[in-house]
C-alpha cells in the first residue's frame, strides 16, 4: 500500500544560513506536521520558493549570503506570490522588522525565539488559509464564504478580493485582516484586539505589526475604508 502520510502535511521552506538554527527549525517544524526543506542561501532560497512549490509557508532569516531576506521577500511579492512569510530577525533590528512587514511579510519572530511560539505562529498563519489537500485546522460552521460590500467583493473560499471589478493582490495576513474588518463594519478595534483575532495571539511590542498591515491594506483599498480612531485603534467602513 502506498504511503499517503505526506499528502496531509504542509510544505515549509526555511531559508536560514546558521546550521544549528536550521537544524532546530527542521526538527520542530516537522512536528506540526510538515515537510521541511532548509536552504542556507538567499538567492538559492528564492529560486527554490519560485520553482519548487507549492509551499505552505516560508520561514525567512533576514541576514543571508548572496541575497538578504528583505530582497527575497520583495521579489516574491513583486511576482504576486501570496506564500505566507514569517521572518526571523535579530534582537534590536526594529528597522528590519518594519521594512520586512512593509515589503509583505505576514509575521516575524525575534532571535532567540521560542520553538513553541514559532509553531503557534505558523498554525495561526494557516488557520484561515485553506488547502484542498489538508484538513482545516479550525472550522467556522455557518460562516459565509463571500461578501459583497458595495464595490468590494471578497471571496473567502478562493482567497481573492476585487474592488470595482479589479482584483487586489493581498498577502495572506492582509486578506485575513480585511475579512475580519468586513465582518464588523463600523466597529472600532484596538491593536491588541486585532492581534488576538486576526494574528491569533497577543503580545506587547507588536503594535507596529498591526500598523504596517493596516497601512499596506489602506494603500491597496484606497481612501474611505479603514479609519483611524484616535486613542482606540481602527474602524472599517464601506464608502457610500
N, C-alpha and C positions, 0 to 999 in steps of 0.2 A: 504493500500500500504506500502511495506517495506521501511524503511528509508535507503537511499543509500548515505547519505552525507559523511560518513566516508570512503567510498570506494575511494574518491578522495583526502583524506587527508594523509599526510605523518605521520609516527610514529616516535616520538623523545623520546629518553631515556635520562633523566637528572640524573646524579649521583652527588649529592650535599648535604652536611650534615648541612648546615646552613638553618634553616626553612624559614627565611624571604627571602633569595635569591631564594630558591627552589620555594616558592610560587610566587615570582615575575616572575621567568622563566616560570612557568606553565601558568600563566595568559597571558603573552605577546607572548609566542611561539604558544599558541593556536590560535592567530590571523593570523598565516601565510597562511592558516590554518594548524594545525597539532594536532594529538592526542599526548598528553604529559604524560609520566609516570615518576615520580620522585622517586628516591631511595636514602636513606641517608648514605649508607654504601658501601665501595668499593667492598668487596667480594660478597655481595648480588647483587650489580650492575653488576659485571662481569657475575654472573650466569644468571641474567636477560637478559643481552646482548646476551649470547650464546644460551639460551634455549627458549626465548620468542619472537624471531624475526618473520618476518624480521623487522629491524629498518631502518630508512632512515637517521638518524643522532644520534650521541652521544655527548651530552654536558657534559664534564667531568671535575670536580674540581680535583686539584692535591692533596690537603690536605684532606684526608678522613680517617675515622676509619676503622680498620681491614685490609685494603689493600689500599695503596695510588694509586693515579691516574696514575702515571708512570708505576706501575706494572700492572694495568688494561690494559693500552694501549699496553704494551709489550706483555701481554698474548694474547690479541685479534689478534695482528699482527703475532705472532708466530703460531697461529692457522689458518692463512691465511684469516682472516676476513677483508674485504675491506670496512667495515662500515665507512662513513665519521665521523671523530672525531674532535671536536672543544674543546680545553682545556680552562679552566678558571684558571688563575694564579694570585698570589698575586703581588702587586706592588713591583718592585725591584728584583723579583726572576728570573733573566735572566737565570741562570744556569738551573732551572727547565724548562723554556720555550725551551731552546736549547735541553735539554735531551728529552723532550716530542716530539719535532719535529723529532729528530733523531730516536726515537722509532716508529715513524709512524703516529703521529698526523698530521692532514691536516691544522690546523689553530689554533690560540689562541687569547684570549682576556684577558686583564689585569683588575682585580678588582680595583676600581669600574669601571663599564663599562656602555656604553650607550645601552639601550634596542633596539633603532633603529639600532645601529651598529650591535648588535648581530643578529637581524633579517636579516639585509643585508648580513652578513657573511654566514648565513645558506642558504639564497637564492642563493648566489654565489656558494656555495658548490653543490647545487642541479641543477644549471643551465645546466651543461653538463652531469649530471648523469640521464639517462633515467629510467623511471619506467613505465612499460606497463599499469599499472592501473591508472596513473596520467598524466594529460595533461602536456606537457613540458612547462617550464617557458619561454623559449626562443627558437624559431625555427631558423634553419640555412638553408634556402632553397638552394638546389643545392650543399650543402657540401657533399663530398664523405664520405661514411661510412667505408671505409677500405683503407689502404695504404700499399703498398709493396715496401720497400726500401732495395734492396739487401737482406741481411739475416734477415732483420727486417720486421715483419708483424704486423700491428696494425689494429684491428677491433673495430671501434667506437661503432657499434650497440651492440656488446657483451661486450665492455669494457675489451678486452683481448689483450695481446701482446705476440708474440712469437719471439724468437731470435734463429736462426739456428735450428728451429723446436722445441725448448724447451720453455714452457710457463714461462713468468716472472710474478710474483705476485706483482702488483703495487697497491698502495693506490689510492683513487680517485684523489687526487691532483697530485700525480706523473703521473697518466695517462693523466690528463689534460695538464700538463707541456710538456710531451713527444708529445702529439697530436699537441700542438701548435708549438713546435720546428719542428716537422716533416713536417708541412705545410710551413715552412720558412727556408729550409736548406741554409746554407751559410750566413744567416743574423745575425748580431750581435745585441743583445738586452741588454739594461741596466736592472738593477734590478727593477727600478721603472716601466719600460715598461712591464716587466713580471708580476709584481704585478697587474698592471691595466688590462692586457689582460687575465691572467690566474686566478688570485685570484678575479678579479672583483673590485678591489679598489686600491687606492694608499695611503700610509701613511708613513711619516718619522719614522725611527726606526724599520722598518720591514725587513730590508735588510737580516738579518740572517735567516728569514723565507725562503727567496729565496735560500740563500746559502745552508741551510740544505737540502732542497728538491733537489737541484742540486746534492749535494754530494750523497744522497741516490740513485738518479736515475743513477748517474755515476757508483756507486758500482754494480748496477743490470745490466746495459748495458755493462760494461767493458770499456776498453780504446778505444779512437778513435771517439766517438760520440759527446760528449759535451766538448767544448774547452773554456778555459778562455781567454777573450780578455782584456788584461790589460788596465785599465783606462776607460773601457766601460761596460763590463759585460760578456755575454756568447754567443757562436755560436754553432749551431748544424750542424754536417756534417755526411754524410754516408761514412764509410771507404771503400776505393776501394779494 
